[in-house]
């Protein structure tokens, strides 16, 4: 079987401050989900991402088909 490497962002959980989830808990949930979705894998390695810059904000409207068409005018 293969190995999947999944990057885990320690500060980008999106749940706000104090949501109660820490990186090892999140990594374990992700590991279990990946193995369930891809049973041919034998292992999932969580690679902790080093944050070098703040995440970019992308408005949802620019990602939808209708929003992209309106923005192209």
Buried (B, 14 or more C-beta within 10 A) or exposed (E): EEEBEEEBBEEEBEEEEEEEEEBEEBBEEBBEEBBEEEEEBEEBEBEEEEEEEEEEEEEEEEEEEEEEEEEEE
